């Protein structure tokens, strides 16, 4: 079993930046990839940023150039650096990760972009 715990969600002003972190614990062997998804109010969950075990990344068009996903293998974290935030980025952000063929999810962390 793997546990994922997100942190970093907060209220931030438009144009601001925020860094989310997802820490993994437990049987963290054979990382195959992971990333961040979000669920905006009234919308379905959508992929935001993904990172593979080889470090390759991909981003949703809506965040490309503003968000950066990174992984620290030693700390077993997947971070999401977000900048130039707008109200459209308001959502609950979820981390997921694949270990040994099983997908795990965190509980989510709320990001609110508002003045």
C-alpha positions as CSV (number, residue, x, y, z in Angstrom):
1,X,0.0,0.0,0.0
2,X,1.0,3.6,-0.7
3,X,-0.3,6.7,1.0
4,X,-0.3,10.0,-0.8
5,X,-0.7,13.2,1.2
6,X,-1.0,16.6,-0.5
7,X,-0.2,19.9,1.0
8,X,0.1,23.5,0.0
9,X,-3.4,24.5,-0.9
10,X,-4.4,28.0,0.1
11,X,-6.2,31.2,-0.8
12,X,-4.1,33.2,-3.3
13,X,-4.7,36.4,-5.2
14,X,-5.0,36.4,-9.0
15,X,-1.6,36.6,-10.6
16,X,0.0,34.9,-7.6
17,X,2.0,31.7,-7.2
18,X,1.6,28.5,-5.2
19,X,3.4,25.3,-4.7
20,X,1.6,22.0,-4.0
21,X,3.4,19.0,-2.7
22,X,2.5,15.3,-2.7
23,X,4.4,13.1,-0.4
24,X,4.3,9.3,-0.8
25,X,4.9,6.7,2.0
26,X,4.5,3.0,2.3
27,X,5.5,0.5,-0.4
28,X,6.9,3.1,-2.8
29,X,8.7,0.8,-5.2
30,X,8.5,0.8,-9.0
31,X,7.2,4.3,-9.6
32,X,5.7,4.3,-13.0
33,X,4.4,7.9,-13.2
34,X,2.0,10.3,-11.5
35,X,0.9,13.8,-11.4
36,X,-1.8,16.2,-10.5
37,X,-5.5,16.5,-11.4
38,X,-8.0,19.0,-10.4
39,X,-11.7,19.3,-10.0
40,X,-13.1,22.8,-10.5
41,X,-16.6,23.6,-9.0
42,X,-19.3,22.1,-11.2
43,X,-16.8,20.2,-13.4
44,X,-15.4,16.8,-13.7
45,X,-11.9,15.9,-12.6
46,X,-9.3,16.8,-15.2
47,X,-5.6,16.1,-15.6
48,X,-3.4,19.1,-15.1
49,X,0.2,17.8,-15.1
50,X,1.8,14.4,-15.5
51,X,5.3,13.1,-15.0
52,X,6.7,9.7,-15.9
53,X,9.4,7.7,-14.2
54,X,11.9,8.9,-16.9
55,X,11.1,12.6,-16.0
56,X,9.0,13.3,-19.1
57,X,6.2,15.7,-18.4
58,X,3.0,16.8,-20.0
59,X,0.5,19.5,-19.2
60,X,-3.1,20.5,-20.0
61,X,-3.3,23.3,-22.5
62,X,-4.9,25.5,-19.9
63,X,-1.8,25.4,-17.6
64,X,1.0,24.9,-20.0
65,X,3.7,27.5,-19.4
66,X,2.3,28.4,-16.0
67,X,2.6,25.1,-14.1
68,X,5.6,22.9,-13.6
69,X,5.5,19.4,-12.2
70,X,8.6,17.9,-10.7
71,X,9.5,14.7,-8.8
72,X,12.1,14.2,-6.1
73,X,12.9,10.6,-6.0
74,X,14.8,10.8,-2.7
75,X,12.0,12.6,-0.9
76,X,9.3,10.6,-2.8
77,X,7.4,13.8,-3.6
78,X,5.6,15.1,-6.7
79,X,5.4,18.9,-6.6
80,X,3.3,21.3,-8.7
81,X,4.6,24.8,-9.0
82,X,1.8,27.1,-10.1
83,X,2.2,30.7,-11.3
84,X,0.1,33.4,-12.9
85,X,-2.9,31.9,-11.2
86,X,-6.4,33.0,-12.2
87,X,-9.9,32.3,-10.8
88,X,-10.2,29.5,-13.4
89,X,-7.5,27.6,-11.4
90,X,-9.7,27.5,-8.3
91,X,-10.2,23.8,-7.6
92,X,-9.5,20.9,-5.4
93,X,-6.1,19.5,-6.6
94,X,-5.5,15.8,-6.3
95,X,-2.2,13.9,-6.6
96,X,-2.0,10.4,-8.0
97,X,0.8,8.0,-8.6
98,X,1.3,4.6,-10.0
99,X,3.4,2.2,-8.0
100,X,3.8,-1.4,-9.2
101,X,0.9,-1.1,-11.5
102,X,-1.5,0.2,-8.9
103,X,-2.8,3.8,-9.0
104,X,-3.1,5.6,-5.7
105,X,-4.8,8.9,-4.9
106,X,-4.4,11.6,-2.3
107,X,-7.3,13.2,-0.5
108,X,-6.9,16.5,-2.3
109,X,-5.9,20.0,-1.4
110,X,-8.0,23.1,-2.1
111,X,-6.7,26.1,-4.1
112,X,-8.8,29.2,-4.2
113,X,-7.8,32.1,-6.4
114,X,-9.6,35.2,-5.4
115,X,-8.9,38.8,-4.5
